[in-house]
């Protein structure tokens, strides 16, 4: 990060799973998503994010 002077395009997505299979997600910017297969169907999830805009 220190060597990258323009950080507008920098993205990090966090994904955590516990032993029960429960998930938690968050990202720095909007645009991170994931798909989960549960109860016989795929579902796209857009988690929360920290920064607005680019």
PyMOL Python script that loads the backbone (N, CA, C, O; Angstrom):
from pymol import cmd

cmd.read_pdbstr("""\
ATOM      1  N   UNK A   1       0.813  -1.194   0.000  1.00  0.00           N
ATOM      2  CA  UNK A   1       0.000   0.000   0.000  1.00  0.00           C
ATOM      3  C   UNK A   1       0.858   1.260   0.000  1.00  0.00           C
ATOM      4  O   UNK A   1       0.499   2.241  -0.650  1.00  0.00           O
ATOM      5  N   UNK A   2       1.969   1.256   0.705  1.00  0.00           N
ATOM      6  CA  UNK A   2       2.796   2.457   0.763  1.00  0.00           C
ATOM      7  C   UNK A   2       3.342   2.829  -0.603  1.00  0.00           C
ATOM      8  O   UNK A   2       3.480   4.013  -0.910  1.00  0.00           O
ATOM      9  N   UNK A   3       3.658   1.832  -1.432  1.00  0.00           N
ATOM     10  CA  UNK A   3       4.245   2.116  -2.738  1.00  0.00           C
ATOM     11  C   UNK A   3       3.193   2.476  -3.781  1.00  0.00           C
ATOM     12  O   UNK A   3       3.545   2.939  -4.867  1.00  0.00           O
ATOM     13  N   UNK A   4       1.937   2.278  -3.485  1.00  0.00           N
ATOM     14  CA  UNK A   4       0.872   2.588  -4.434  1.00  0.00           C
ATOM     15  C   UNK A   4       0.266   3.942  -4.062  1.00  0.00           C
ATOM     16  O   UNK A   4      -0.523   4.039  -3.122  1.00  0.00           O
ATOM     17  N   UNK A   5       0.639   4.977  -4.802  1.00  0.00           N
ATOM     18  CA  UNK A   5       0.190   6.326  -4.445  1.00  0.00           C
ATOM     19  C   UNK A   5      -1.289   6.552  -4.745  1.00  0.00           C
ATOM     20  O   UNK A   5      -1.944   7.320  -4.040  1.00  0.00           O
ATOM     21  N   UNK A   6      -1.830   5.902  -5.772  1.00  0.00           N
ATOM     22  CA  UNK A   6      -3.240   6.060  -6.136  1.00  0.00           C
ATOM     23  C   UNK A   6      -3.991   4.798  -5.718  1.00  0.00           C
ATOM     24  O   UNK A   6      -3.916   3.781  -6.407  1.00  0.00           O
ATOM     25  N   UNK A   7      -4.695   4.848  -4.628  1.00  0.00           N
ATOM     26  CA  UNK A   7      -5.343   3.658  -4.063  1.00  0.00           C
ATOM     27  C   UNK A   7      -6.822   3.550  -4.424  1.00  0.00           C
ATOM     28  O   UNK A   7      -7.534   2.756  -3.810  1.00  0.00           O
ATOM     29  N   UNK A   8      -7.298   4.301  -5.375  1.00  0.00           N
ATOM     30  CA  UNK A   8      -8.721   4.284  -5.711  1.00  0.00           C
ATOM     31  C   UNK A   8      -9.194   2.934  -6.227  1.00  0.00           C
ATOM     32  O   UNK A   8     -10.363   2.592  -6.051  1.00  0.00           O
ATOM     33  N   UNK A   9      -8.323   2.161  -6.857  1.00  0.00           N
ATOM     34  CA  UNK A   9      -8.721   0.871  -7.413  1.00  0.00           C
ATOM     35  C   UNK A   9      -8.365  -0.294  -6.502  1.00  0.00           C
ATOM     36  O   UNK A   9      -8.502  -1.448  -6.908  1.00  0.00           O
ATOM     37  N   UNK A  10      -7.918  -0.029  -5.301  1.00  0.00           N
ATOM     38  CA  UNK A  10      -7.500  -1.076  -4.378  1.00  0.00           C
ATOM     39  C   UNK A  10      -8.728  -1.688  -3.709  1.00  0.00           C
ATOM     40  O   UNK A  10      -9.591  -0.965  -3.211  1.00  0.00           O
ATOM     41  N   UNK A  11      -8.809  -3.027  -3.697  1.00  0.00           N
ATOM     42  CA  UNK A  11      -9.951  -3.723  -3.106  1.00  0.00           C
ATOM     43  C   UNK A  11      -9.467  -4.889  -2.258  1.00  0.00           C
ATOM     44  O   UNK A  11      -8.538  -5.602  -2.637  1.00  0.00           O
ATOM     45  N   UNK A  12     -10.096  -5.073  -1.120  1.00  0.00           N
ATOM     46  CA  UNK A  12      -9.866  -6.243  -0.274  1.00  0.00           C
ATOM     47  C   UNK A  12     -11.228  -6.736   0.174  1.00  0.00           C
ATOM     48  O   UNK A  12     -12.037  -5.963   0.686  1.00  0.00           O
ATOM     49  N   UNK A  13     -11.484  -8.026  -0.018  1.00  0.00           N
ATOM     50  CA  UNK A  13     -12.723  -8.636   0.455  1.00  0.00           C
ATOM     51  C   UNK A  13     -12.406  -9.637   1.545  1.00  0.00           C
ATOM     52  O   UNK A  13     -11.502 -10.460   1.396  1.00  0.00           O
ATOM     53  N   UNK A  14     -13.139  -9.570   2.630  1.00  0.00           N
ATOM     54  CA  UNK A  14     -12.950 -10.489   3.755  1.00  0.00           C
ATOM     55  C   UNK A  14     -14.087 -11.507   3.763  1.00  0.00           C
ATOM     56  O   UNK A  14     -15.256 -11.156   3.600  1.00  0.00           O
ATOM     57  N   UNK A  15     -13.727 -12.755   3.952  1.00  0.00           N
ATOM     58  CA  UNK A  15     -14.710 -13.836   3.961  1.00  0.00           C
ATOM     59  C   UNK A  15     -14.358 -14.773   5.110  1.00  0.00           C
ATOM     60  O   UNK A  15     -13.251 -15.308   5.148  1.00  0.00           O
ATOM     61  N   UNK A  16     -15.274 -14.978   6.038  1.00  0.00           N
ATOM     62  CA  UNK A  16     -15.029 -15.844   7.193  1.00  0.00           C
ATOM     63  C   UNK A  16     -16.115 -16.911   7.275  1.00  0.00           C
ATOM     64  O   UNK A  16     -17.289 -16.640   7.022  1.00  0.00           O
ATOM     65  N   UNK A  17     -15.707 -18.125   7.630  1.00  0.00           N
ATOM     66  CA  UNK A  17     -16.641 -19.242   7.800  1.00  0.00           C
ATOM     67  C   UNK A  17     -16.358 -19.893   9.143  1.00  0.00           C
ATOM     68  O   UNK A  17     -15.205 -20.181   9.465  1.00  0.00           O
ATOM     69  N   UNK A  18     -17.412 -20.126   9.936  1.00  0.00           N
ATOM     70  CA  UNK A  18     -17.190 -20.818  11.205  1.00  0.00           C
ATOM     71  C   UNK A  18     -17.470 -22.314  11.051  1.00  0.00           C
ATOM     72  O   UNK A  18     -17.831 -22.766   9.965  1.00  0.00           O
ATOM     73  N   UNK A  19     -17.310 -23.064  12.101  1.00  0.00           N
ATOM     74  CA  UNK A  19     -17.471 -24.522  12.048  1.00  0.00           C
ATOM     75  C   UNK A  19     -18.899 -24.946  11.737  1.00  0.00           C
ATOM     76  O   UNK A  19     -19.117 -26.070  11.283  1.00  0.00           O
ATOM     77  N   UNK A  20     -19.864 -24.084  11.967  1.00  0.00           N
ATOM     78  CA  UNK A  20     -21.269 -24.382  11.655  1.00  0.00           C
ATOM     79  C   UNK A  20     -21.597 -24.087  10.185  1.00  0.00           C
ATOM     80  O   UNK A  20     -22.695 -24.391   9.719  1.00  0.00           O
ATOM     81  N   UNK A  21     -20.653 -23.503   9.468  1.00  0.00           N
ATOM     82  CA  UNK A  21     -20.879 -23.144   8.072  1.00  0.00           C
ATOM     83  C   UNK A  21     -21.474 -21.756   7.881  1.00  0.00           C
ATOM     84  O   UNK A  21     -21.833 -21.382   6.765  1.00  0.00           O
ATOM     85  N   UNK A  22     -21.580 -20.998   8.956  1.00  0.00           N
ATOM     86  CA  UNK A  22     -22.092 -19.637   8.866  1.00  0.00           C
ATOM     87  C   UNK A  22     -20.996 -18.735   8.308  1.00  0.00           C
ATOM     88  O   UNK A  22     -19.819 -18.896   8.632  1.00  0.00           O
ATOM     89  N   UNK A  23     -21.392 -17.791   7.473  1.00  0.00           N
ATOM     90  CA  UNK A  23     -20.407 -16.926   6.828  1.00  0.00           C
ATOM     91  C   UNK A  23     -20.593 -15.470   7.237  1.00  0.00           C
ATOM     92  O   UNK A  23     -21.686 -15.036   7.601  1.00  0.00           O
ATOM     93  N   UNK A  24     -19.498 -14.737   7.164  1.00  0.00           N
ATOM     94  CA  UNK A  24     -19.505 -13.299   7.362  1.00  0.00           C
ATOM     95  C   UNK A  24     -18.572 -12.683   6.342  1.00  0.00           C
ATOM     96  O   UNK A  24     -17.477 -13.195   6.109  1.00  0.00           O
ATOM     97  N   UNK A  25     -18.997 -11.585   5.731  1.00  0.00           N
ATOM     98  CA  UNK A  25     -18.193 -10.954   4.681  1.00  0.00           C
ATOM     99  C   UNK A  25     -18.240  -9.437   4.806  1.00  0.00           C
ATOM    100  O   UNK A  25     -19.175  -8.869   5.371  1.00  0.00           O
ATOM    101  N   UNK A  26     -17.224  -8.806   4.273  1.00  0.00           N
ATOM    102  CA  UNK A  26     -17.143  -7.348   4.249  1.00  0.00           C
ATOM    103  C   UNK A  26     -16.042  -6.976   3.262  1.00  0.00           C
ATOM    104  O   UNK A  26     -15.156  -7.788   2.994  1.00  0.00           O
ATOM    105  N   UNK A  27     -16.083  -5.784   2.728  1.00  0.00           N
ATOM    106  CA  UNK A  27     -15.035  -5.351   1.801  1.00  0.00           C
ATOM    107  C   UNK A  27     -14.716  -3.877   2.024  1.00  0.00           C
ATOM    108  O   UNK A  27     -15.447  -3.155   2.702  1.00  0.00           O
ATOM    109  N   UNK A  28     -13.610  -3.458   1.438  1.00  0.00           N
ATOM    110  CA  UNK A  28     -13.228  -2.053   1.541  1.00  0.00           C
ATOM    111  C   UNK A  28     -14.135  -1.196   0.665  1.00  0.00           C
ATOM    112  O   UNK A  28     -14.596  -0.136   1.087  1.00  0.00           O
ATOM    113  N   UNK A  29     -14.389  -1.659  -0.551  1.00  0.00           N
ATOM    114  CA  UNK A  29     -15.193  -0.893  -1.505  1.00  0.00           C
ATOM    115  C   UNK A  29     -16.342  -1.727  -2.047  1.00  0.00           C
ATOM    116  O   UNK A  29     -16.314  -2.957  -1.996  1.00  0.00           O
ATOM    117  N   UNK A  30     -17.346  -1.046  -2.561  1.00  0.00           N
ATOM    118  CA  UNK A  30     -18.462  -1.708  -3.223  1.00  0.00           C
ATOM    119  C   UNK A  30     -17.941  -2.465  -4.443  1.00  0.00           C
ATOM    120  O   UNK A  30     -17.006  -2.008  -5.101  1.00  0.00           O
ATOM    121  N   UNK A  31     -18.531  -3.606  -4.748  1.00  0.00           N
ATOM    122  CA  UNK A  31     -18.134  -4.361  -5.926  1.00  0.00           C
ATOM    123  C   UNK A  31     -17.669  -5.769  -5.617  1.00  0.00           C
ATOM    124  O   UNK A  31     -17.545  -6.583  -6.532  1.00  0.00           O
ATOM    125  N   UNK A  32     -17.405  -6.081  -4.356  1.00  0.00           N
ATOM    126  CA  UNK A  32     -17.030  -7.437  -3.957  1.00  0.00           C
ATOM    127  C   UNK A  32     -18.317  -8.230  -3.756  1.00  0.00           C
ATOM    128  O   UNK A  32     -19.230  -7.767  -3.072  1.00  0.00           O
ATOM    129  N   UNK A  33     -18.395  -9.410  -4.343  1.00  0.00           N
ATOM    130  CA  UNK A  33     -19.560 -10.276  -4.152  1.00  0.00           C
ATOM    131  C   UNK A  33     -19.102 -11.724  -4.122  1.00  0.00           C
ATOM    132  O   UNK A  33     -17.972 -12.042  -4.492  1.00  0.00           O
ATOM    133  N   UNK A  34     -19.991 -12.587  -3.679  1.00  0.00           N
ATOM    134  CA  UNK A  34     -19.704 -14.015  -3.679  1.00  0.00           C
ATOM    135  C   UNK A  34     -20.999 -14.771  -3.922  1.00  0.00           C
ATOM    136  O   UNK A  34     -22.089 -14.213  -3.799  1.00  0.00           O
ATOM    137  N   UNK A  35     -20.872 -16.041  -4.268  1.00  0.00           N
ATOM    138  CA  UNK A  35     -22.029 -16.900  -4.493  1.00  0.00           C
ATOM    139  C   UNK A  35     -21.990 -18.035  -3.493  1.00  0.00           C
ATOM    140  O   UNK A  35     -20.944 -18.644  -3.271  1.00  0.00           O
ATOM    141  N   UNK A  36     -23.132 -18.317  -2.889  1.00  0.00           N
ATOM    142  CA  UNK A  36     -23.227 -19.394  -1.912  1.00  0.00           C
ATOM    143  C   UNK A  36     -24.269 -20.406  -2.396  1.00  0.00           C
ATOM    144  O   UNK A  36     -25.338 -20.035  -2.879  1.00  0.00           O
ATOM    145  N   UNK A  37     -23.937 -21.677  -2.257  1.00  0.00           N
ATOM    146  CA  UNK A  37     -24.867 -22.748  -2.603  1.00  0.00           C
ATOM    147  C   UNK A  37     -25.485 -23.250  -1.309  1.00  0.00           C
ATOM    148  O   UNK A  37     -24.782 -23.745  -0.428  1.00  0.00           O
ATOM    149  N   UNK A  38     -26.799 -23.122  -1.195  1.00  0.00           N
ATOM    150  CA  UNK A  38     -27.485 -23.498   0.032  1.00  0.00           C
ATOM    151  C   UNK A  38     -28.913 -23.918  -0.296  1.00  0.00           C
ATOM    152  O   UNK A  38     -29.598 -23.267  -1.085  1.00  0.00           O
ATOM    153  N   UNK A  39     -29.351 -25.005   0.314  1.00  0.00           N
ATOM    154  CA  UNK A  39     -30.712 -25.522   0.104  1.00  0.00           C
ATOM    155  C   UNK A  39     -31.034 -25.753  -1.373  1.00  0.00           C
ATOM    156  O   UNK A  39     -32.144 -25.471  -1.824  1.00  0.00           O
ATOM    157  N   UNK A  40     -30.059 -26.265  -2.118  1.00  0.00           N
ATOM    158  CA  UNK A  40     -30.273 -26.629  -3.510  1.00  0.00           C
ATOM    159  C   UNK A  40     -30.251 -25.492  -4.505  1.00  0.00           C
ATOM    160  O   UNK A  40     -30.623 -25.689  -5.662  1.00  0.00           O
ATOM    161  N   UNK A  41     -29.827 -24.303  -4.093  1.00  0.00           N
ATOM    162  CA  UNK A  41     -29.771 -23.195  -5.046  1.00  0.00           C
ATOM    163  C   UNK A  41     -28.567 -22.295  -4.792  1.00  0.00           C
ATOM    164  O   UNK A  41     -28.064 -22.197  -3.673  1.00  0.00           O
ATOM    165  N   UNK A  42     -28.119 -21.637  -5.868  1.00  0.00           N
ATOM    166  CA  UNK A  42     -27.033 -20.667  -5.783  1.00  0.00           C
ATOM    167  C   UNK A  42     -27.620 -19.289  -5.506  1.00  0.00           C
ATOM    168  O   UNK A  42     -28.657 -18.925  -6.061  1.00  0.00           O
ATOM    169  N   UNK A  43     -26.957 -18.528  -4.649  1.00  0.00           N
ATOM    170  CA  UNK A  43     -27.411 -17.183  -4.323  1.00  0.00           C
ATOM    171  C   UNK A  43     -26.214 -16.240  -4.347  1.00  0.00           C
ATOM    172  O   UNK A  43     -25.209 -16.487  -3.681  1.00  0.00           O
ATOM    173  N   UNK A  44     -26.325 -15.157  -5.118  1.00  0.00           N
ATOM    174  CA  UNK A  44     -25.274 -14.137  -5.160  1.00  0.00           C
ATOM    175  C   UNK A  44     -25.507 -13.155  -4.020  1.00  0.00           C
ATOM    176  O   UNK A  44     -26.627 -12.691  -3.803  1.00  0.00           O
ATOM    177  N   UNK A  45     -24.441 -12.846  -3.299  1.00  0.00           N
ATOM    178  CA  UNK A  45     -24.527 -11.963  -2.136  1.00  0.00           C
ATOM    179  C   UNK A  45     -23.584 -10.778  -2.331  1.00  0.00           C
ATOM    180  O   UNK A  45     -22.418 -10.954  -2.688  1.00  0.00           O
ATOM    181  N   UNK A  46     -24.091  -9.584  -2.097  1.00  0.00           N
ATOM    182  CA  UNK A  46     -23.289  -8.360  -2.112  1.00  0.00           C
ATOM    183  C   UNK A  46     -23.139  -7.893  -0.666  1.00  0.00           C
ATOM    184  O   UNK A  46     -24.064  -7.299  -0.112  1.00  0.00           O
ATOM    185  N   UNK A  47     -21.980  -8.156  -0.047  1.00  0.00           N
ATOM    186  CA  UNK A  47     -21.810  -7.794   1.364  1.00  0.00           C
ATOM    187  C   UNK A  47     -21.655  -6.288   1.569  1.00  0.00           C
ATOM    188  O   UNK A  47     -21.573  -5.520   0.610  1.00  0.00           O
ATOM    189  N   UNK A  48     -21.617  -5.889   2.825  1.00  0.00           N
ATOM    190  CA  UNK A  48     -21.390  -4.490   3.158  1.00  0.00           C
ATOM    191  C   UNK A  48     -19.992  -4.047   2.768  1.00  0.00           C
ATOM    192  O   UNK A  48     -19.116  -4.875   2.514  1.00  0.00           O
ATOM    193  N   UNK A  49     -19.786  -2.727   2.721  1.00  0.00           N
ATOM    194  CA  UNK A  49     -18.476  -2.191   2.366  1.00  0.00           C
ATOM    195  C   UNK A  49     -18.201  -0.934   3.166  1.00  0.00           C
ATOM    196  O   UNK A  49     -19.120  -0.304   3.687  1.00  0.00           O
ATOM    197  N   UNK A  50     -16.935  -0.576   3.260  1.00  0.00           N
ATOM    198  CA  UNK A  50     -16.480   0.509   4.123  1.00  0.00           C
ATOM    199  C   UNK A  50     -16.500   1.881   3.450  1.00  0.00           C
ATOM    200  O   UNK A  50     -16.971   2.851   4.043  1.00  0.00           O
ATOM    201  N   UNK A  51     -15.993   1.974   2.219  1.00  0.00           N
ATOM    202  CA  UNK A  51     -15.855   3.266   1.541  1.00  0.00           C
ATOM    203  C   UNK A  51     -16.891   3.443   0.446  1.00  0.00           C
ATOM    204  O   UNK A  51     -17.156   2.513  -0.315  1.00  0.00           O
ATOM    205  N   UNK A  52     -17.475   4.617   0.361  1.00  0.00           N
ATOM    206  CA  UNK A  52     -18.381   4.966  -0.732  1.00  0.00           C
ATOM    207  C   UNK A  52     -17.570   5.507  -1.904  1.00  0.00           C
ATOM    208  O   UNK A  52     -16.527   6.130  -1.702  1.00  0.00           O
ATOM    209  N   UNK A  53     -18.032   5.276  -3.106  1.00  0.00           N
ATOM    210  CA  UNK A  53     -17.403   5.846  -4.294  1.00  0.00           C
ATOM    211  C   UNK A  53     -16.042   5.268  -4.594  1.00  0.00           C
ATOM    212  O   UNK A  53     -15.586   4.337  -3.930  1.00  0.00           O
ATOM    213  N   UNK A  54     -15.393   5.830  -5.605  1.00  0.00           N
ATOM    214  CA  UNK A  54     -14.059   5.372  -6.012  1.00  0.00           C
ATOM    215  C   UNK A  54     -13.053   6.455  -5.837  1.00  0.00           C
ATOM    216  O   UNK A  54     -11.873   6.255  -6.128  1.00  0.00           O
TER     217      UNK A  54
END
""", "prot")
cmd.dss("prot")
cmd.show_as("cartoon", "prot")
cmd.util.cbc("prot")
cmd.orient("prot")
